[in-house]
Each structure stands twice: as structure tokens, then as C-alpha cells.
């Protein structure tokens, strides 16, 4: 009997906590505090620890420049600021993403234009991006949602043909690869979130701006710290900007975390692969489709529910799995086009800027239904996995999924 009907759940004990931070992070932070106490100098920013973390982050990606900032939202804001895009234009944005992956566009007085998802995925596809490019498009933001790389080669080809920069949002995809290339190294600049829920963290909140373009890297660094003339001689602050700095304490934690990232990624891939094998012959349930050449890092795992396969809805299937003691979320419906702030244009109230900017020549009344994205979120539920799951934990999740599928298969 299913647990949702009063039977015994597959899992009666809690799943293990992730335990992202441990003794190594504590020791590193305490050593930094000890030095501050002994020296009398406060813990600051742009110091040795922050510089070391940024160098190690860039080296992990094969070189380039990295700038530690205070959040993933700030990282995207800085990346766009470094590009110095002319306002009153448009930026193509992902169909499904956190608000922090979209709001920075509007805060630069650029109109965010959602591209639909490639069928069966949570990421934008090249055809869908092409559909919303106009003469007013200034850039394309591509997110790798759930740690699954977008299908980048055709997107990059399209962008090059239109002379448009591609910004990669890697908030959920630290270390993911596409045809062997690390995400974040394919566009002109990338934004990462390093808050405590991500693959590796610099503390409760944090973010990194990364680029292989040195000139762009310096522009981003200046913009993230009130236009200070980094990389320039004999200048005052060269442009307006906010104080979005990271700090040496965050960097100290981040350095320990970065050294663990490979093992974190390996652990998540182990869990995802075992679940995929466990569902290989389970009609109606499967893990989400990924593009050819993708090496995902699974910030969460999409479970696809085949249309017509079950006598209950996807939400009811997810609820039954949850009742078996498995950590699932029935939906991931984070569509910018559906957000209240987006629909009501609440960016610079009481104005409706950037849509209402006098110089904006695009379609002020355009709507973006993102049908593929809606279909994708309504045909998947989310399994919350992490690298600390044991094989026995994975087997319980698979057993619960199969138990529910067998009970409700049409």
C-alpha cells in the first residue's frame, strides 16, 4: 500500500544533511580571525585571501580573470555592466530562472526578453532565441539551469552571426561541461552564485564574475567597486557603480570549498547516474533530457513524467513520492515572464522604465508565453539530491519512484 493511502513509507528516516561546511572551513576562518586579532588589522576586502581565491577560481577554469562579489545577482549585474550595453535596447533572457538571473537586465535600463525553452528542457534553445532577437537586441543571457548545460554550439554560432555577446549564467552549474568545455568559458563573460546552496560556496551569499577577456575583466572589476580605476594609472573613479565587493572572509571559505568542488561534482554525478540506471526500465518516469555532449552537475534532478503514462497528474505523482519520504518538489515554475514585477513593470516605480524609455523602439506590448517552458515545468517534478547521499539513500529514492509508478501506471 502506498504511504499516501496509509501504507508504510519506503523511507522512514530523514535523508542525510548535505554538511557543506566542515572543520576545514572553520579552521580557515578561525586562522583569518586569529591573524586579525594578533595583528590588530581588520578583515577587509581586496586582500591576499580574496586575490588568491580569484586566481584559483580562474585557474580552475583554465585561466582568465575572476572577481568575487557579494551575490550571484550582483555577479550578473556586474557582467552586464562590464559590457557597457547601450540602454533602451533588449537582452534575451532565459525562460526559466531565478529572479536574480533577470532583474539585473532591467536595472541596466535594458528590456528583458524571454526566449522559450528547447522542447523537453529548462534551458533556452537556439531556435527559441532566434525567434526573439530583434534589431534592438544587445546581448543574450544563457542560463544552465539545474546544472545542465544549454546546447551552446548553435547558440554561440547564432550570436556570432548577429555580433551579440553571450553572458553565461552558471549559478547552478559549477563545473558542468559541454563537449568537454567548462560552462562559463564559452560566452564572453559568466556569472556564478556562490551562496550556501550551490555546488561550492563562499559563505551564506556570494558570487563570481569570470571572463577570459582581460579588458572586459578590468571593466567588470571597476564597475563592481564604484568605478575605481583598477588597471589604470593616474585616474579617479572612472564611472558610477555600486559597492558589490566580496571580502577576504568569504574568499577564505571559498578557497577551501573550491578545493572540494571536484569531489562534490563527482558525488552528484554518482547519485544521478544511479537514479538513471534505477529508472531505466520504469515506464513513464525518467530523468530529464540533456543535450548531446552535456556533462551535468545536477544542482537538482529533473524527473520527467510521460504524458498519459499514469492515472494521476504529475503533481499527484510527486505528492505520492513525497509521502514515501523522498525529498521532491512538485514543480519548478520560475518563469520570468509570469513574475509580478515583470508583468507590472515594477523596476523603477512609478515609471515603467525600461519598457517606457522614450528611446526604446521595440514592441512595448510584447508578451512571452514560453509554451515549451510551461510544458517542461508541468511535465517534470524535482528530486533534491546532493553529494552526501549514500547508495542506500539513492536506492530508497528509486524504490519509492518505482513503487508510485507501478501503482498509478495507466
N, C-alpha and C positions, 0 to 999 in steps of 0.2 A: 504494500500500500504506500502511495506517495505521502510524504510528510505533509504536503498541503491538504491532504484528506485525512490527516490524523495518524499517519504511519510514522515509523521511526526514521529520522533523517539519516542520510548517508554519513553526514559529518556531525558529530555531537560535541566536538571540542573546537575552540577558536583556531583559525589559521595563525601561523606564526607572524609576529610583528616583523616589519622589514629590518629594523635596527640599523638604519643607515649610518648613524653616528655612533662611534665607539671610543675605546680607550685611546686610539691613535689621535683622533681629532681633539679629544680633551687634553692630551699631553701637549700637542702642538699649541693649542690656545693658551694653556697654562704657562708654557715656556715664553710665549709672547708677553703675557701679563707679568711674569717674573722679571723679564727684561725691562719692562716699563717701570716696575716698582724699583728695581735696582738702579736703573739709570736716571730715574726722575723724568724721563721723556714720555709723553703720552703716546698711546697707539694712534696712528694717524692714517693717512691715505697717500697714495703715490709713493710709498716707501719701498723698502727692499722686498718685503713679502709680496706686495701687490705686483711689483715688477717681475718677480720670479714666477708667480702664478701665471701672469700673462705670457711670459716667454715659454713656459711649459705647456700652456694651452695651445699656443701657436705651433710649437714643435710637435705636439701630438697630432696636429693636422698637417704636418709636413712643411711647416714654415709659414711666414706671413706675420700679421700684426693682430694682437688681441687687446681689448680694452675692457677691464672689469667695471661694470656699472651696478646700479642698485636694484635692478629688476629686469625680467625679460621684456616687459613693456617698454622700459627705458631703452633696452638694447635695440628694439625695433625703431623706436623714436630717433635714437642716435644714428642708426644705419641710414634711415631716410634723410635725416638732417645732413649727414655727410655727403649724400648725393646731390644736395642743393638743387632739388627739383623745383621748377618754376610753379608757383601756386596757381590756383584756378584751373588746374588740369585734373586728370584722373589717374588713379593707381588701381590696377587689378588686384583683388584680394582673394583669399581662399574662401570656398563655400562653407566650410566647417572649421571653426577655430575659436579659441578663447577671445573674449573682447579685447584683451591686451594685444592680440595679433592684428587688430583692425583700427582701434581708436587712434594710434599714433599717426595713421594716414590722414585722418580728418583733422587732427591737431596741427598738421602742417598746411592746413587750408588746401588740401587736395581731396577730391571726391573719391571715396572708396567704392569700387565697382566689383561686386562678387561675380566670380566665374563659377559655373556649375562644376560638380564633381565628375570625374570619369566614372562611367557606369560601374556599380558594384564596389566603389571605393569611397573613402572620406576625403580624398585629395583631388585637387583640380586636374583636369586633363587638358591636353593641348588643343583639342577641338573646341572645348568649352571656353578656354582662354581666348582663342581666336575669335569666338563669337562676340566677345565684349570689348575687344580692342577697337578704339576709335582714333581719329586724328588728335584727340585730346589726351591720349594715354601717355603717361610719363614714365611708368615703371610697372613691374609685375612682382608681387609678393607671392611666393610659393611656400606653403607650409607642408611639413612632413608629419601628418597627424598620426598619433598612436605609435610613433617610432617607425612608421612605414614610409620609405622614400616615395615621393611622387615620381612619375615616369618622366625623368628630367631631359633626356636627349632631345625628344621632339619639342619640348618647351623651350630649351635653350636655342634650338635651331630657329624656332618661330621668333623668339626675342631678338636674336641677331639679325634676322631679316627685316625687323622693324626698328632696329637700333634702340632697343629698350633694355635698361638694366634689370637684372633679376636679383631680387633680395630673397634669400632663403631664411625661412623661419624654422629653426632647428630646436625649438623649445622642448619638444617631446621626442627628440631623435638623436641624442648624443651618441655618436659613433656608428650610426647607421651608414650603410654603403649602397651605392647604386653602380652596378657594373664595375665594382672594385673601388670606386671613388667615394671618399667620405662626404656625407652631406655637409654643406657649409663651404665646400671648396669649389663648387660648380658655378654658383652665381657670383656677382661682383662683390657682395658683402652678405654676411649672415648674422642673425640674431639668435642668441641662446638664452633660455631661462636656466638659472642655477638655484632655484628655490628648493626647499627641502623635500618636495615631492618628485623631483626629477631624477634622472639617472645618476648624476653626480651633482653635488650642491656646494655652495659657498656659505651656507647658513640658512636662516629662515627665508631670506629673499636674496636675490642676486641675478645678474645677467652678464653676458659677454657679447661684445661686438667683435666680429672676426672678419678679416679680409686679407687677400694676398696682394692687394694693390696698395703700395706704400703711401702714395699721395692721398688716396681715399682714407687710409688708416689714420693719417695725421688729421684730416678734416673731421673725422668722427671723434677723435680724441679731443680736439679743440671744442667741438660742439657739446661734448658730454661734461665739460668743465668751464662753462661760462665764457667760451671763446678765448681761453688762454692761448697764447701764441706758441704752443708746443711745436717744435721742429722749425721755428722761425727765429730770426735774430733781430733784436732791437725793435720789437713791436709791442704795443699794448694789446689788450683784449681785442681780437680781430672780428668778432661777430657776437651777437646776442645768443645766449644759451642758458640752460639751467644747470644747477649743480646736481649731476646724476652719478657722482663718483661711487665706486666701490670703496673698499678700505682694506687695511692690512690684516685686520682680524678675519674678515671674510676670506681674504686670499689665503691666510694660514690654514683655515679649514679646507678651502678649495684645493690646495696643493695635496693634502692627504687624500681627499676624495678623488682627485684626478688620477692618482696612482692606483686607485681601486677600480677605475672605470672599466678596464678590460675584463676583469673578473665579474663585475656587475652585468656587463653585456652578455658574457658567456652564460651566466646563470639564467638570465631571462630567455636567451635562445634555447637553452636546455629545457626549460619549462614549456615554452611554446611548442617546441618540436615534439615533446612527449604528448602534449594535448592533441596536436595534429595527428600523431600516429593513433592515439586512442579513439579519435573520431573518424578515422579513415573509412571505415565501413558503417558509419552511423548515418543512415539515410535521413536527410532533412537538416542536419546540423554539420557545420564545417567552420574552419577559421576563415577570416575574410580574405578575399582575393588580393594578391600583391603583384606588382608588375614584374616582368622578366628582368632578372639581374638584381632584384632587391635583396638586401641583407638587412632585415629589420631588427630593431632592438626592443620592440614591444613594451612601450610605456603602459599600454593596456592591450588586451587581446580582444579583437572583434570576433563574435560568434555569429555566423550567418545562418538565418532561418529560411529555408527554401519556401517559396510561395506555394501554398496549398498542401504542404507536406504534413501539417498537423491539424487536429480538430480544434485547437485553440489559437488565439492570437499570439504574436511574438511577445507582447507584454505579459500575457498569462503564462507562457512558457518560461520566461525569465523569472516570474514570481514563484513558479513551482521549483525551479532550480535553486533560487534563494532559500526557499523553505527547507531544502535539503542541506542547508548550512554552508552554501557556497557563496563567496562574495561577488555578486553580479549587480549591475545597474541596468535597468530595462532599456535605457536609451542614452544617446549622446547627441541630443538635438541642440547643438550650439551653432546655429546658423546666423551669421551677422545680419543677413537680410531680414530676419524675423525679430531682431532686437528692438526694444522700445526706443532706445536712444537713436538708432539708425532710422527707424520709420518716422520718428517725430523730429529728427534732425536736431537733436539736443547736443551740440558740440560747443557752440559759442552763444548760448542764450543771452538775450532774447532774439538774436538774429538766427537765420537758418544757414549761416555760412558753414561749410564751404559751398554747398549747393547754390546758395543765394548770392555768391560773389558776382558783382557786375561783369567781371571779365570771364566768367565761366560760360563757355559756348556749347557745352554738352547738353544732353537731354535731362532737364531738371526733374522731370516726372517719371523717369525710367523706374521700372520695378524688376526685381530679380527673383523669380520663383524658385530657381535652383532645384528643378524637379528630380534630377538624378541624386542630388544630395539628400533630399527628403526621402526618396525611395531607399537610399542606403541606410540612413539612420533608423528608418522604420522597419528595416528587414534585418537589423543586427541588434544584439544586446552585448553588453560589455562585461568581460570577465577580468577582474582586478587581480593581476598576477604580480609577483616580484621575484627577485633572485634568491630569496631566502626560503622559498618553497622546496621541500624535500620531494623525492619521487613519490613517497606515500601521500603527500598533500596533493600532488598532481593527480595521482590515481583516484583519490576521493572525488576531485572535481570531474574527472572523466566519468566515473561511475554515476555521479549524480546527473550529468548531462545525458548519458545514455539511458538511465532509468526513466527520466522525464520524457525523452524522445520516444522510447518504446511504449510508454503508457498512452501518449497522445498522438501517435502517428496515424494519419488518416488512412 
